């Protein structure tokens, strides 16, 4: 948060446990010396680190603590980042409309051409993408593009755009964007975004029918996510690798991997990951001539879409 020192390099390098521990220590020191506003800012930073680890409920709780401090102090200028943290929890939990509403509220507190406005627009584009509202997502990214003014901004904006381009079927364009983002993420030591870039790059190949190349990037992303403890994206990548195996005819292996991915997504209450896994398990069970089990998984996948508005990729 602005004006408050925090161990961002530890978080971005993938050392999330260390980052949380440092944040907690700093928050307690701020509380002891009566710096309430600083404590609130650090609670929001803790929320972001928990989110990266897939500890979504803990992330939401930390966010709520930080936001309550801001409201109590009348610090509405600091609300946007907290609201965006909550929005990311909503997105991962499958609450996409709530995420859109949260981000739209945050825009009321942002000044024109501000970094907070950029973050809000990029995050809202992500929520719109999951709802299948691709034109709205693209419009937010067009509005956000002139606000990009540093490498980290370019990475965040590029990841969002690569995701939308993939959904629109512009796989070559998505591939180039993801390649650029991956390079920049590595250069600045941002492990989480490098992992997301690898996934986007893999998807651009998978959607274009190149399963072998997609697998290579998915597995590279899996190794990075495992090393750094990125819970939600690790569950996604396990489902992605399972899908590659399914497409290669390794149905039993895909079934086993998708079952693992489902369990991982359930542990962190990651809604999209559960939908992906159920959908793939339905396909596996159909191929394995297990119609009853296939119907159960397909019903679970369909229920998530119906209840949340999620549009599968």
N, C-alpha and C positions, 0 to 999 in steps of 0.2 A: 504494500500500500504506500501511497505517496508520503514522503517525510518520515517513514518508519523503516529503520534498517532491518533486513531480514536475509536469511541464508539462502537466497535464490539459487546460487550455483550448486549447492548440494542437491536441491530438489531437481533442477534441470539435468544434472549429471546422472540422475537415477538413484541417488542415495536417499530414498524417501524416508526410511526409518531414522537416519541421522537428521534429516531436515525437521521431521516432526519433533524429535527430542530437543533440538536447538530452539525451535519455535516455542515449545512448552516451557523451557527454561527462561526464555526471554519474557514470555507472557507472565510468568510468576514474578519475575523481577519488576516488570511494569506494574503489576498489581501491588506489590510491596511498597513501591515508591509513589503510588497513587496516580500513575499515568494511565488512566482508564482508557483513553482513546487509543493509545499504543497497544494495550492489551486486546482491544476489539479488533484492531488491524491484524494482529498476529493470529487471532482466532480464525479470521478469514483465510489467512495463509495456510494455517493448519488444515482447513477444509480442502484447499486445493491439493495438498500433499496426500491427504486421505483419499481423495477422489482418484488420484493417479494410482494408488495401491488397490483400488477397487473396494475400499471400505466406505461404501456409499452412505450408509445410515450415520456412521460417525462423521462423515464429511458434512452431511446435512445438519447434524447437531452442532458442529463447530461453527458452521456458517450462521446458524440461528443465534448463537451466542454473540458472534461479532456484530451481526446486524442489529441485535437488541441494544448493544452498546452505542452504536451510531445513532439510533433513534433516540435513546435516552439523552445523548449529548447534543442532539439537534444537528448532527453532522451529516446533513443530507447530501453534501457534495461527495462524501465517501460511500454513499449507498451503491452506486453502479457496480463496483467490483464485487461487493457482497451479493448483490442481486444476480450478477452473472455467475458467481460460484453456485448459487442455488439453482440457477437455470441448468448448469451442467449436471447437477445431481438429478434434476427432473428428466433430462434427456437420457441419462444412463438408466434411470428407473423406468423409462418408457412413458413418461408423462410429458408428451411433446407440446400439447396445447398449453399446459401450465408453464412450460419453459418459454414459449412464445410470449405469454402474458407477462412473465417475470422480466424478460429482456425488454419488452416494449415499455414497461414501467421504468426500467433503468434508463432508457433514453430520455425520459423526462428530466433527469438530473444531470445529463451530460451536456457540456458546452459544444458548440460547433467545432468541427475539425479537431476533436480531442481523441486521445488514445482510448478512453473509455467508450467513446462512440464507435470506434473501429472494432473493439472487442465485442461490443453488443451486437453490431451488425453481422460480424463473422459468426458469432454463436447462434444468432437467430436464423441465419442462412442454414446452419447445421440442423436446427430443429425443423425448418421448412423442408429440407432435403429428406429427412426421415418420414415426413408426412406426405412425400411425393409431390409437394408444391414447388416444383423446380423453377418455375418462372419467378416466384417470389424470392426464392433463395438466390437466384442469379441477380435479381434486382438489388438485393441487399449487398451482394458482393461488388456490384458496379458502384454503388454509393460509397462503399468502404474503400475502394481502391485508391482514391486520391489521398486518403488519410494514412497510407502506409509510408513510413519515413525511416525505418531502420530494419536491420536484418531479421530480428525476431518478429516484427510485424509482417515482413514478407513471408516468413515461414508459416505463420498462423493463417494469413490470408490465402497463401498458396495451397495449404492443406485443404481448406474449405472449398476452394475452387476446383481442385483436383477431384474431390468427392462429387461435386455437382456435375462436372464434365463427364465423369464415369457414368453417372446415372442418366445423363442425356445421351449417352452412346458415343461421345466424342473421346474415344479411348486413346488415340494418338496424342491429342492435346493434353489429356489427363496424364499420360505417361511422361511427357516433357516437363510438365509442371512438377510432378512428383519427383522426377530426377533432380531438378534444380533445388527443390525443397530438401531432399535428402542430403545433397551436398552441403547446403548451408547449415542444416541441423547438425551435421557432423562437425563442421568447422567451428561452430559456436558451442559445441559440447552439450547440445540439447537432446538427451537420449530419448525422452518420451516422443518428441516430435519426429525424430528419426525413425522410430518404430512405426508411427502412424504413416509416415511417408513410404516406408517399405510396404506396408499393407496396401496403400493406394496404388503404388507401382505394380504390385502383384495383381491387384484387381483389374488394372488396365489390360494386363496380359490375359488374365482369366476370362474376362468378358469378351475378349477378341479371339478366344479359343486356344490360346497357347498355355496349356496346363503345365507343361514342364517348366517353363520360365516362371510362371506364377508360383509354382511350388518352391522354387529356389528363393524367391523374395519372401514368401510367407515363412519359410524356415529360418531365414536370416532374422526376420522380425521376431519370430518366436524365441530365438536364442537371446536377443537383446531384451525382450520383455521378461523372460525368465530370470536373467541376470539382475535386472533392475527392479523386479517385483511389481510390474504393472498388471494388476489383477484383471481389469475389465478387458483390455486389449489382448491379454494372453488367452483368455477364454475365446475371444473372437478368432484369434489365429489358430487355435486348436480346431475350431469348427471349419475354418478355411482349409487347413491341411486335410481334414477329413473329407471335405468336398473334393479336393484334388484326387484323393484316393478313390472316392466313389466314381468320379469321371474316368479314372484309369481302370475301372473294373474291379478294384479291391474293395468289394462291398462289405465283407466281414470286418476288415480293418477299419473302414470308414465308420461302420456302426459302433465299434469299440471306442474310436476316437471321439465321435459325436456324443456318445454317452458321457465320456469324460468332460467334454466341453460343456454339456448341459449341467453337470454337477458343479463345475466351476462357476458357471453363470448364476446358478441358484445360490451358491454360497455368498456371492457379492450382490445378490438381488439385481443382476444386470438383465434388464428386460429384453433388449435387442438380442443379446447373446443367447438367451433362452429361446427366443423365436427362431433364430437361425438354426439352433441345434435341433429343436423339435421338427422343423421343416425337413432338415436333412435326414433325421431319423425316420421320418415318415417315408421318404424316398428309399432309404435303405431297407426298411421293413417290407415295403412293396416288392422290391427286387428279391428279397429273401423269402417271399411268399408267407409273410406274417401279417395278414390283412387286419386282424383285430388290433395289433400293436400299432400298425401304420395309422389306423383310424384315430387311435388315442393321441398319437403325436401330432397328427394333422389338425385335430380339433384344438389342441393346445396352441398350436401356431396360429390358427385362424382366430381363436378367441383373443389373443394378444392384439392382433391387427384390428379386430372389430372394436375392442375396448379403447385402444390408444390412437387409432388412425394411422398406425404405422404402415408404410408402403414398402414391402420387401424390395431389396435391390435385385 
